[in-house]
Amino acid sequence: MRLIACLRPQWQKQDTFTAWCNSHLRKAGTQIENIDEDFRDGLKLMLLLEVISGERLPKPERGKMRVHKINNVNKALDFIASKGVKLVSIGAEEIVDGNAKMTLGMIWTIILRFAIQDISVEETSAKEGLLLWCQRKTAPYKNVNVQNFHISWKDGLAFNALIHRHRPELIEYDKLRKDDPVTNLNNAFEVAEKYLDIPKMLDAEDIVNTARPDEKAIMTYVSSFYHAFSGAQKAETAANRICKVLAVNQENEHLMEDYEKLASDLLEWIRRTIPWLEDRVPQKTIQEMQQKLEDFRDYRRVHKPPKVQEKCQLEINFNTLQTKLRLSNRPAFMPSEGKMVSDINNGWQHLEQAEKGYEEWLLNEIRRLERLDHLAEKFRQKASIHEAWTDGKEAMLKHRDYETATLSDIKALIRKHEAFESDLAAHQDRVEQIAAIAQELNELDYYDSHNVNTRCQKICDQWDALGSLTHSRREALEKTEKQLEAIDQLHLEYAKRAAPFNNWMESAMEDLQDMFIVHTIEEIEGLISAHDQFKSTLPDADREREAILAIHKEAQRIAESNHIKLSGSNPYTTVTPQIINSKWEKVQQLVPKRDHALLEEQSKQQSNEHLRRQFASQANVVGPWIQTKMEEIGRISIEMNGTLEDQLSHLKQYERSIVDYKPNLDLLEQQHQLIQEALIFDNKHTNYTMEHIRVGWEQLLTTIARTINEVENQILTRDAKGISQEQMQEFRASFNHFDKDHGGALGPEEFKACLISLGYDVENDRQGEAEFNRIMSLVDPNHSGLVTFQAFIDFMSRETTDTDTADQVIASFKVLAGDKNFITAEELRRELPPDQAEYCIARMAPYQGPDAVPGALDYKSFSTALYGESDL
């Protein structure tokens, strides 16, 4: 029994080889009985080779002599050798002598060359390709695990699975049992012989009773299944190619749709925002303008940052899409009109210009309204003081008291009138100031200019009337003066000194109550210095007050001593000692109030100076940090040490470190908001503004994102094109070597030197110049005079790899269509996955050729459109 078990593989092999030979010899109308006897004369051996190769061999010799047989066998062996097969230790003499081992070895060599060698499945061939084919076809079936060509086939399920995969109507696979291998094997052999024209090459009981069935016998029999189903295999390969191409196209279309939507949304936001920023309609009050400024701050803090990220992401998506299109040999993506990256950049630039102009306008408008409020309050204060002074003056000037007055009274009236004229002249400056303020309010477009002008006109008209009345009263008093004499010199002196002192006090009170607005410490210190200087004059003023009061007392003393009855008031002036003391007391009260107001403003300006220094301290750190990071990113993008994955990891770590720095920027934004809320408009402690910092930060984020995207695209290019890491490093080293200025781009002469270093023949002769111009047209289609590293990588990847073409896709569709010039929807649904089959049906145009049938689709124009301009 042990001897029989050892001999079974030999029997299996001989029976299988005999059946295999007869499956081909049957086509020539003959067959063999004994493989080592029937091939001895070489005639059937030559006939077998002609049938399986389809070629004619040299004419055989028909003689019965040994030499004739040897010559025939040698002709067969020479033909086998001409096909690239090395025959080791197999000679014609052994075949003629009936050496079974040598004969079987020769037949196995023929089977390997003509039945197995040409099998190719996903870049594997011969035995490995046949095994991979079996594994792929039987993968969906339970209890089948093909790992070799011996014990994996013992239970017969693998043979039945192969048949059921290609001809499911021939096998009821679910009814087979793993514990009944003989039935399974006989079922597969009988079905294959009856319906697939594959002769029975194996014996079921031999296979089951052998511990390890003969591998060559199994391979020979399985190869017959491969060739029987080769047509279906070609269709599957063609379908896989089409699926791959369509999947790439569908993904690209999805990316295009995403780009179009994101671009439309961003452009619509820009379109809505710009009119708001360009609205320059001024408001009437500071509160309304400050609300506009707060709305603008919300826009800068809340609404704009997400749009900056969307714009950056849009550029990254566009670059990634273009890279994928280049790698898949597709035409470049052209967005809809008005949605190019350049259009979005132009719109963004317009937005930022409007934004900058809007902020400047807001600040200028707030300054203008602040100035207007100050002037309006100053106008009202001066007008109120003047109106209070003129109250009753017209009635006084119209009074005809001089007609019944005594001489002394007349003289008193004259002196009183002179004092009034002095007082009137002193008020001329105030009237001119009121008119000048009203004029400035008109020029600054004050919203309540109508009421200001009405009040100012009333004051001016009243002033002219007072002037006319004063002149008339003087004439009347001078006419009567000739009849009057002697006026009390003391009252006159009192009146003359009291009037200017009274005016001085009124001016002092007006100045002490005058509103002020300052923006710097220097300005408030100037006001404090002026106030201190005013306070230094108060002792002299007090002495003048006491001197004036002493004159009044002296007049009373003289009147009392001389028993003169006074009328109760100085006839030359209305400024009584009570008025002087009252106003002096008012001045004394206003001085500390002015001190307090100035000190409060000084504290405010010191606080503002602290805010300026605090902002400057932070800005002078953040600004240079951003500039340093920008320079470091530029240096990293040029040096690019290590693998692309290392570079990408390093850049992403770098990006995280930048994002981690964001709290410093937020702190600066908070400090800037405090400065704006304090209405601080300049800062001499730093050259950095918040706008500079924001723009630098946005540029930093955009630059690191673009650099990461560039490395990702290089990885995508490397993986898609099969470029090794060593090649990529060589390309980078060559590019950096000739990039002398580290600008990230090569000029024409630098690029030519780089190509020469890589072995390209672009020397300065006619042929070399023509080749160089051809290459430049590929890497610099816009004729900018610069070659970027990405363009250089794209060129080198195209030079070292190849991609799918429209012709390859057309050839694949032709296989699915059975060599027809058109394909039907039914064929597409049978060969392709459902979603990709419907994708093709929806986009293929009807076929118009003379051999068209109802429902015929034009796959050639569809395939061409995938690689050219189209609406797909």
HELIX and SHEET records of a PDB file:
HELIX    1   1 ARG A    2  LEU A   25  1                                  24    
HELIX    2   2 ARG A   26  ALA A   28  5                                   3    
HELIX    3   3 ILE A   35  ASP A   38  1                                   4    
HELIX    4   4 LEU A   43  SER A   53  1                                  11    
HELIX    5   5 ARG A   66  SER A   82  1                                  17    
HELIX    6   6 ALA A   92  VAL A   96  1                                   5    
HELIX    7   7 ALA A  100  ILE A  111  1                                  12    
HELIX    8   8 LEU A  112  ILE A  116  3                                   5    
HELIX    9   9 ALA A  126  THR A  138  1                                  13    
HELIX   10  10 ILE A  151  TRP A  153  5                                   3    
HELIX   11  11 LEU A  157  HIS A  166  1                                  10    
HELIX   12  12 PRO A  168  LEU A  170  5                                   3    
HELIX   13  13 TYR A  173  LYS A  175  5                                   3    
HELIX   14  14 PRO A  181  TYR A  195  1                                  15    
HELIX   15  15 ALA A  204  ASN A  209  1                                   6    
HELIX   16  16 GLU A  215  ALA A  228  1                                  14    
HELIX   17  17 SER A  230  LEU A  277  1                                  48    
HELIX   18  18 ILE A  286  ASP A  298  1                                  13    
HELIX   19  19 TYR A  299  HIS A  303  3                                   5    
HELIX   20  20 LYS A  304  LEU A  327  1                                  24    
HELIX   21  21 VAL A  341  THR A  390  1                                  50    
HELIX   22  22 LYS A  393  LYS A  398  1                                   6    
HELIX   23  23 ASP A  401  GLU A  403  5                                   3    
HELIX   24  24 LEU A  407  ALA A  426  1                                  20    
HELIX   25  25 GLN A  428  GLU A  443  1                                  16    
HELIX   26  26 SER A  449  GLU A  481  1                                  33    
HELIX   27  27 GLN A  489  GLN A  513  1                                  25    
HELIX   28  28 ILE A  521  SER A  561  1                                  41    
HELIX   29  29 PRO A  577  GLU A  639  1                                  63    
HELIX   30  30 LEU A  644  ASP A  660  1                                  17    
HELIX   31  31 LYS A  662  GLU A  677  1                                  16    
HELIX   32  32 MET A  690  LYS A  721  1                                  32    
HELIX   33  33 GLN A  725  PHE A  738  1                                  14    
HELIX   34  34 PRO A  748  SER A  757  1                                  10    
HELIX   35  35 ARG A  766  VAL A  779  1                                  14    
HELIX   36  36 PHE A  789  THR A  800  1                                  12    
HELIX   37  37 ALA A  806  LEU A  816  1                                  11    
HELIX   38  38 ALA A  825  GLU A  831  1                                   7    
HELIX   39  39 PRO A  834  ARG A  843  1                                  10    
HELIX   40  40 TYR A  859  LEU A  866  1                                   8    
SHEET    1   A 2 SER A 120  VAL A 121  0                                        
SHEET    2   A 2 THR A 124  SER A 125 -1                                        
SHEET    1   B 2 ALA A 745  LEU A 746  0                                        
SHEET    2   B 2 VAL A 787  THR A 788 -1                                        
SHEET    1   C 2 ALA A 845  PRO A 846  0                                        
SHEET    2   C 2 LEU A 857  ASP A 858 -1                                        
END                                                                             
